[in-house]
Amino acid sequence: MAENRYWRATCLVNDMFTKIARLFTIKTKFEAFMVIYGLGLGATERGVHYVRDYPGMGGWLLFSLCPIAVFMAGGRILESVERNSE
């Protein structure tokens, strides 16, 4: 007859957290480009709101800073994907 083994709860919880964390890990360049594309869409949408809420030069300055932040983050994401694939 088979013997029942009782696993500790911490073992199962850590395993589940590891599986969930793997869903949010960027593994390929394609995934990285999709994330950067989503960030870019969000940044331009926020920039449009800035132009609407702050008319004039201030709104356009804030609009231009939003995509610059995405460029910096995108470069960092691509760099980390390339480093991990080697």
N, C-alpha and C positions, 0 to 999 in steps of 0.2 A: 504494500500500500504506500502511496506517495505521502511524503511528509510535507505539511504546510510550513512555509517559511514566512515569517513576518518581517517585512522590510521596515526600516526606520522611516519615519515621515520626512526627515531632512534629506534623505537620499532621493526620494521621489520628487520633492520640491526643487532641489537643485537641478535634477535632470530636466524637469519641466521648464525651469527658467532658462536653461541652456538651449532647449529646443525653441523657445519663444525668441530668445536673443538672436538665433541664427536667421530668423525671418527678417530682422532689421539690419542685417549685415550686408553691405554692398560688396559683391564678389567680382563682378565683371565690369568692363568699361561701359557696356550697354546699360546696365543698371545705374552706373554713375551718371551717364548722360541723361537718363530719364529723371533722375533726382535733380540734376542741374536745370533741366528744362522746367520742371515744376517750380523750383525756386525762382527761376527767371520770370515765369508767368505771374507768380505771386508778387514779385518785386515790381514789375511794371504796373500791376493793378494798384499796388500801394502808391506808386508814383503818380498815377492818374488821380487818386484821391488827394494827394498832396497838392497837385496843380489846381484842383477844384477848390480845396479848402484854403489854400494860401496863394491867391492870385499874384502874379508878378514874378519877379526874379527869385524870391525865396522859395516858391513852389517848384520852379524849374530846377533850382539848385538841389532841393531835396529829391526831386525826381531823378536827377542824374546820379545821386549817391546810391540809390537803391540798386541799380544794375551793377554798379562798381562793387558793391558788397557781394553780389552773386558771382562776379568774375573771380574775386579773391577766394571765396568758398569753393567754387568749382575747380579752380586750380589745385587747391588743397585736397579735394576729394579725388581728383584724377591722379594726383601724385601718390596718394595713399594706396589706391587700387594698383597702380603700376609697381609700387614697392612690395606689396603683398603677393603679387603674381610671380615675382622672381624667385 
